[in-house]
Amino acid sequence: MPLTVLVVDDALVDRQHLEGILTGAGHRVLIAESGEQGVARARKDRPDLILMDVNMPDLDGFAATRRLKADPDTRDIPVVFVTGKNQKADLAWGRMLGARGYIGKPYAAGDILAALAA
């Protein structure tokens, strides 16, 4: 079943790569270039899942996820972090924030598609 997936990443190359993987698998993709945009877009469009980078200017992925999980309108949207910030402490923090998954960069297309099915 096709999903609507919000990709939140400040790097154009990463956004394009994720979009290619997702659209190639038949999913609808929404894009946000920052944590602030991601929070606003999630509130407006209510995606089925959010793929969230951590290192972003203005509002990092951890802070954006904290806002989403605190909002009754967005708290149930699953968040999967897709990031180069993948130390054990980062993974633990992501779980504490309520993330459904954590994918380190670099990743394979199968990693992304498996996160959608989880």
Secondary structure, 3 states (H helix, E strand, C coil): CCCEEEEECCCHHHHHHHHHHHHHCCCEEEEECCHHHHHHHHHHHCCCEEEECCCCCCCCHHHHHHHHHHCCCCCCCCEEEEECCCCHHHHHHHHHCCCCEEEECCCCHHHHHHHHHC
